[in-house]
Amino acid sequence: MNTLNTLDPAKGLAHVAIRVFQVLSVLILCLSVYLIYLSYLDLLPEWEVSNHYSGHDDNWSSNSNTWQMLVLAVPGIIAIAFFFLLGYLGKVIQKE
């Protein structure tokens, strides 16, 4: 049986773009982990988190390291999800 084996340039371009975005998501994850580590070591400046509503003031600066680590973890979690989503899309494109 003769089969025509042609290269689809769009498929190759999509494969390269997926790999590039996976590398970028890994770099974002590494940066997020590094900033969390710096926050854990108390090397980042203190954050003043406060709410002003209804004449009542809440000041959360006593747990500044915890808030910093939680806020800095969000991009890392999103980067992990994005990495696996791109891996799934890469497999779907490869099957076609």
C-alpha positions, 0 to 999 in steps of 0.5 A, a space after each residue: 500500500 502506497 502512502 503519501 508522507 507529507 510534512 505539514 508546516 502548521 503541525 511543525 510550527 504548532 509543535 515548536 510553539 508548544 515546546 517554547 511555551 512549555 519552556 517559558 512555563 518552567 521558567 516561570 515556575 522556577 522564578 516563582 519557587 525562587 521568590 517563595 524561597 526568598 520570602 521564606 528567608 525573609 529577604 523580601 521587603 515587608 508587605 503592608 496588607 490592609 483593608 479599609 472598609 466601613 470605617 474599620 481597618 484591618 492590618 495583616 502585616 504580622 503574617 507578611 511572610 505567609 501572605 507573600 508565599 501564598 501570593 507568589 505561589 499562584 503563578 507557579 501553580 498556574 505555570 504547572 497547569 499550563 505546562 500539562 495542558 500544553 503537553 496534552 495539546 502536543 499529544 493531540 496534535 501529534 496524533 493527527 
